[in-house]
Amino acid sequence: MTALTIRPMNLGELQLHISWAQQEGWNPGLNDAIAFHAQDPEGFFLGVVNGEPVGMISGVRYGSDFGFMGLYIVRAAHRGKGYGMQLWQAALDHLQGRVLGLDGVLARQGDYARSGFKLAWRNQRFEGYSPAKPMVLQPDIHPLSEWGLDQVLSFDDHHFGYPRHDFLRSWLSQPGVVALGHGTAGRLDAMGVARPCAQGYKIGPFFASGHVVAQSLLLSLLSQLPPSSAFQVDIPTQHLQARALLEGLGMRPVFETARMYLGMPREFPLDQVYGITSFELG
């Protein structure tokens, strides 16, 4: 077997090779690489054989005690040669000493379990289309910027469990992003972000204090998308209210992952997560 060389990817390389995720059917955002890289510039690894890129993986650090693994891809022609395990170990080494999370395809769940990861829940991706006729914002829904960045970052900290400020600043500033919020007495209680992807849009993060607010926020996000646009939302399968909301809009499940952890993560209000930010970064 030809030796594999593993090295960190710079931003340009990550932007180039994230297209592999599209070829796998993961539908990445058009500008995801910039936000991903902002959180941990050293957390993206490329495997090269004889000058040819053959695989990649991410192991992104969130502070000193948490990390998230994703973008784990070996090109089809190079699978079965042990390259994936070498990439896996490189990401683990980068995240050493942290609680780790991942959203893995179900077929690989047993492999992750052998590395000590335990299933926490499953996620489902739902897909639908924005209304064919233009809509207006629902009452009391406003641009997320009205709450100020500090309050938005704090709200995200609470719902993700760990600070990810560099990531979220970049995520919210992507071209074409729609970011809306709801709040009372000047205090944010729901936020949703839609971003353009290779196909249509994805909505996430999507956090809300309750079903009624979540429904109003989602309809408002859809009102800002081009009519009849495809869009996707990823939800924890055990969140029955989130499922009811999406099914009520005629959306259908198209993909499923396993959220797994190595170690015990911080608690966060999963019942307020109506849309996971990203399968790649959590």
C-alpha positions as CSV (number, residue, x, y, z in Angstrom):
1,M,0.0,0.0,0.0
2,T,1.3,3.4,-0.9
3,A,2.0,5.6,2.1
4,L,-0.6,8.3,3.0
5,T,0.6,11.8,3.9
6,I,-1.8,13.7,6.1
7,R,-1.6,17.5,6.5
8,P,-3.9,20.4,7.5
9,M,-5.9,22.0,4.8
10,N,-5.7,25.8,4.2
11,L,-9.0,27.6,3.4
12,G,-8.5,27.4,-0.3
13,E,-8.1,23.6,-0.2
14,L,-11.1,23.2,2.1
15,Q,-13.2,25.3,-0.3
16,L,-12.1,23.0,-3.1
17,H,-12.5,19.7,-1.5
18,I,-15.8,20.4,0.3
19,S,-17.2,19.7,-3.1
20,W,-16.7,16.0,-2.2
21,A,-19.5,16.4,0.3
22,Q,-21.8,17.4,-2.5
23,Q,-20.8,14.3,-4.5
24,E,-21.7,12.2,-1.4
25,G,-25.2,13.8,-1.5
26,W,-24.7,15.9,1.7
27,N,-25.6,19.3,0.0
28,P,-23.1,21.6,1.7
29,G,-23.7,25.4,1.9
30,L,-22.1,27.5,-0.8
31,N,-19.9,29.3,1.7
32,D,-19.7,26.7,4.5
33,A,-15.9,26.4,4.2
34,I,-15.3,29.9,5.4
35,A,-17.3,29.6,8.5
36,F,-16.0,26.1,9.2
37,H,-12.4,27.2,8.9
38,A,-12.9,30.3,11.1
39,Q,-13.7,28.1,14.1
40,D,-10.5,26.1,13.9
41,P,-8.1,26.7,11.0
42,E,-6.0,23.7,12.1
43,G,-8.9,21.3,12.2
44,F,-9.2,20.1,8.6
45,F,-7.0,17.3,7.3
46,L,-6.3,16.2,3.8
47,G,-4.9,12.7,3.0
48,V,-2.6,12.6,-0.1
49,V,-1.1,9.7,-2.0
50,N,1.6,10.4,-4.6
51,G,0.4,14.0,-4.8
52,E,-3.3,13.0,-5.2
53,P,-5.8,14.0,-2.6
54,V,-7.7,10.8,-1.6
55,G,-9.5,11.7,1.6
56,M,-10.3,14.3,4.3
57,I,-11.7,14.7,7.8
58,S,-12.4,17.5,10.2
59,G,-11.8,17.7,13.9
60,V,-12.9,21.1,15.0
61,R,-12.1,22.4,18.5
62,Y,-14.7,24.3,20.5
63,G,-12.7,25.8,23.3
64,S,-10.6,23.6,25.5
65,D,-13.0,20.8,26.3
66,F,-15.2,20.0,23.3
67,G,-14.6,19.0,19.6
68,F,-16.7,17.8,16.7
69,M,-15.7,15.4,13.9
70,G,-17.1,15.5,10.4
71,L,-16.3,15.7,6.6
72,Y,-15.0,12.2,6.9
73,I,-14.7,11.1,3.3
74,V,-12.3,8.8,1.4
75,R,-12.7,8.8,-2.3
76,A,-14.4,5.7,-3.6
77,A,-11.3,4.5,-5.6
78,H,-9.2,4.5,-2.5
79,R,-11.4,2.9,0.1
80,G,-10.4,-0.3,1.8
81,K,-6.8,0.6,2.0
82,G,-6.6,1.8,5.6
83,Y,-6.5,5.5,4.6
84,G,-9.7,6.3,6.5
85,M,-8.4,4.9,9.8
86,Q,-5.3,7.0,9.5
87,L,-7.3,10.2,8.8
88,W,-9.6,9.3,11.7
89,Q,-6.6,9.0,14.1
90,A,-5.2,12.3,12.9
91,A,-8.5,14.0,13.9
92,L,-8.6,12.2,17.2
93,D,-5.0,13.3,18.0
94,H,-6.0,16.9,17.2
95,L,-8.9,16.8,19.6
96,Q,-7.2,14.8,22.4
97,G,-8.5,15.4,25.9
98,R,-11.9,16.7,24.8
99,V,-15.4,15.4,24.8
100,L,-16.2,14.6,21.1
101,G,-19.3,14.6,19.1
102,L,-20.2,13.6,15.5
103,D,-23.2,13.1,13.2
104,G,-22.4,9.9,11.3
105,V,-24.2,7.9,8.6
106,L,-26.0,5.0,10.2
107,A,-23.9,2.4,8.3
108,R,-20.8,3.6,10.1
109,Q,-22.3,3.6,13.6
110,G,-20.7,0.4,14.6
111,D,-17.2,1.7,13.5
112,Y,-17.6,4.8,15.7
113,A,-18.8,2.6,18.6
114,R,-15.6,0.7,18.4
115,S,-13.7,3.9,19.1
116,G,-15.8,4.5,22.2
117,F,-18.6,6.7,20.8
118,K,-22.1,6.1,22.1
119,L,-25.4,6.9,20.5
120,A,-27.2,9.9,21.9
121,W,-30.0,10.2,19.4
122,R,-30.7,10.1,15.7
123,N,-31.3,13.0,13.4
124,Q,-33.5,13.2,10.3
125,R,-33.1,15.6,7.4
126,F,-36.5,16.8,6.1
127,E,-36.9,18.4,2.7
128,G,-39.6,20.6,1.3
129,Y,-40.3,23.7,-0.9
130,S,-41.0,27.3,0.0
131,P,-44.5,28.6,-0.9
132,A,-45.0,29.3,-4.6
133,K,-46.6,32.7,-3.8
134,P,-44.7,35.4,-1.9
135,M,-45.4,35.7,1.8
136,V,-44.8,38.3,4.5
137,L,-43.0,38.1,7.8
138,Q,-45.1,36.8,10.6
139,P,-45.9,39.2,13.5
140,D,-43.0,39.9,15.9
141,I,-40.4,38.4,13.7
142,H,-37.5,40.7,12.9
143,P,-33.9,40.5,11.5
144,L,-31.7,38.7,14.0
145,S,-29.3,41.7,14.1
146,E,-31.9,43.7,16.1
147,W,-30.9,41.7,19.2
148,G,-27.3,42.5,18.9
149,L,-24.4,40.1,18.4
150,D,-23.7,39.5,22.1
151,Q,-27.2,38.4,22.8
152,V,-27.3,36.1,19.7
153,L,-24.0,34.5,20.7
154,S,-25.2,33.9,24.3
155,F,-28.5,32.4,23.0
156,D,-26.5,30.1,20.7
157,D,-24.1,29.1,23.6
158,H,-27.1,28.0,25.6
159,H,-28.6,25.9,22.8
160,F,-25.4,24.4,21.4
161,G,-23.8,23.8,24.8
162,Y,-20.4,25.3,24.0
163,P,-19.2,28.7,22.7
164,R,-18.6,28.8,19.0
165,H,-18.3,32.5,18.4
166,D,-15.8,32.6,15.6
167,F,-17.9,30.1,13.7
168,L,-21.3,31.9,14.3
169,R,-20.0,35.3,13.4
170,S,-18.8,34.0,10.0
171,W,-22.0,31.8,9.6
172,L,-24.2,34.8,10.0
173,S,-22.2,37.0,7.5
174,Q,-22.4,34.5,4.6
175,P,-23.7,36.0,1.3
176,G,-27.4,35.2,0.8
177,V,-28.1,34.3,4.5
178,V,-31.5,35.1,6.0
179,A,-31.3,35.4,9.8
180,L,-34.4,36.1,11.8
181,G,-35.4,36.2,15.5
182,H,-38.3,36.5,17.9
183,G,-38.3,37.9,21.3
184,T,-40.3,39.6,24.0
185,A,-39.3,42.6,26.2
186,G,-36.1,42.9,24.2
187,R,-35.0,39.3,25.0
188,L,-34.4,36.8,22.3
189,D,-36.4,33.5,22.5
190,A,-36.0,32.1,19.0
191,M,-33.5,32.3,16.1
192,G,-33.4,30.8,12.7
193,V,-30.9,31.0,9.9
194,A,-31.3,30.0,6.2
195,R,-28.3,29.7,4.0
196,P,-27.9,29.0,0.3
197,C,-26.6,25.5,-0.5
198,A,-25.6,23.5,-3.6
199,Q,-29.3,22.7,-3.9
200,G,-31.7,25.2,-2.4
201,Y,-31.4,26.2,1.2
202,K,-30.8,24.7,4.6
203,I,-32.2,26.1,7.8
204,G,-30.0,26.0,10.9
205,P,-29.4,26.8,13.6
206,F,-33.1,26.9,14.4
207,F,-33.8,27.3,18.1
208,A,-37.1,28.2,19.7
209,S,-38.7,28.3,23.1
210,G,-41.9,26.6,21.9
211,H,-43.9,25.2,19.0
212,V,-46.0,28.3,18.2
213,V,-42.9,30.6,18.1
214,A,-41.0,28.0,16.0
215,Q,-43.8,27.8,13.5
216,S,-44.0,31.6,13.1
217,L,-40.2,31.8,12.7
218,L,-40.1,29.0,10.1
219,L,-42.9,30.6,8.0
220,S,-41.1,33.9,8.2
221,L,-37.8,32.3,7.0
222,L,-39.6,30.7,4.1
223,S,-41.2,34.1,3.2
224,Q,-37.7,35.4,2.6
225,L,-36.6,32.6,0.2
226,P,-37.3,32.7,-3.5
227,P,-40.8,31.1,-4.2
228,S,-40.7,27.3,-4.7
229,S,-37.2,27.0,-3.4
230,A,-36.1,23.6,-2.1
231,F,-35.1,23.7,1.5
232,Q,-33.9,21.3,4.2
233,V,-34.1,21.1,8.0
234,D,-32.3,18.6,10.2
235,I,-34.0,17.6,13.4
236,P,-33.5,15.2,16.3
237,T,-36.0,12.4,15.6
238,Q,-37.1,12.4,19.2
239,H,-38.3,16.0,19.0
240,L,-41.9,15.2,18.1
241,Q,-43.0,18.9,17.9
242,A,-40.3,19.6,15.4
243,R,-41.4,16.6,13.3
244,A,-45.0,17.7,13.5
245,L,-44.1,21.2,12.4
246,L,-42.2,20.0,9.3
247,E,-44.7,17.3,8.4
248,G,-47.4,19.9,8.6
249,L,-45.7,21.8,5.9
250,G,-45.6,18.7,3.7
251,M,-41.9,18.0,4.2
252,R,-40.6,14.5,3.9
253,P,-37.5,12.8,5.5
254,V,-34.7,12.1,3.1
255,F,-31.6,11.3,5.2
256,E,-30.7,10.1,8.7
257,T,-27.6,10.3,10.9
258,A,-26.6,9.1,14.3
259,R,-25.5,11.8,16.9
260,M,-22.8,10.1,19.0
261,Y,-20.5,11.3,21.7
262,L,-17.2,10.2,23.2
263,G,-17.5,11.3,26.8
264,M,-20.3,13.2,28.4
265,P,-21.3,16.5,26.7
266,R,-22.8,19.5,28.5
267,E,-26.5,19.5,28.8
268,F,-28.5,21.7,26.5
269,P,-32.3,22.1,25.8
270,L,-32.7,19.6,22.9
271,D,-36.5,20.2,23.0
272,Q,-35.8,23.7,21.8
273,V,-33.6,22.6,18.9
274,Y,-35.9,22.7,15.8
275,G,-33.0,22.6,13.4
276,I,-29.4,21.4,13.9
277,T,-26.9,23.9,12.5
278,S,-24.7,21.4,10.6
279,F,-24.1,17.7,10.5
280,E,-20.4,18.6,9.8
281,L,-19.8,20.9,12.8
282,G,-22.7,20.2,15.1
